[in-house]
Amino acid sequence: MGFNRNIIIQADVDRYLDPGKRNPKTLTANPPGGFVPALAPAQAAQVGAAPAGGAALAGGAAPAGGAAPAGSAAPAGAAAVAAGGAVAAISAAATAPGGVAVPSEDDYLTKVVKYIPPEVLAAYLFMAGVIDSNVTGRHDHAIWLGGLLVGILVLTIPYDLRVLKIVRWSQIAMSVLGIAVYVFAVGGWFATTTWYHQWYASIVVPLFGLVIAILKLPPLPEDPNAPQPAAAKG
């Protein structure tokens, strides 16, 4: 299961947990795309296994000095209940937000990674390096870097839609803006103009970071291919 590149907000988690609603798009898989399964099943198996000392009690075996007490079955039942309760607790934790079957709301750093695709940045930096190494004329250099900037911004849209499977247009718009901000910060075509100064990046980048924190995305649309809610079936 690949990393889910759609930003997950709390409203998406709430819809996912609501049995009366269809699951949001990209969260229909179990576990949802982008979540790494935890070790809850292994932990449950460890809890369910009786310790060496507890096995004798569970089996009702008599102590070495005499017959088994009349209530020897009670410890066995208590041990079974305790083990079952622990397994149930782990299973419940596995289905809580952040567990095996349920995603959790993305934090700030995760949003930054999802807004600005690293692979697009890597492609831009590689091609910009090729241009810097092979184009010497100042005018030609500006034209090549300008064409690269426009091309990478345009290609970010279909890349987000087809490769990353992003479904919100607001996230795609922020992705394009984030690429432009990054290029502005490192210079790129902007550095070939007469008005650009490197210290401008010290203002633009923090402003974009604040926009990421402030912007509230709409919930993911429901997946029409998800199972119909039980309430609707009735």
Summary of the structure (lengths in Angstrom):
residues: 234
radius of gyration: 28.0
end to end distance: 32.8
largest distance: 99.8
contacts: 604
relative contact order: 0.16
helix: 61%
strand: 1%
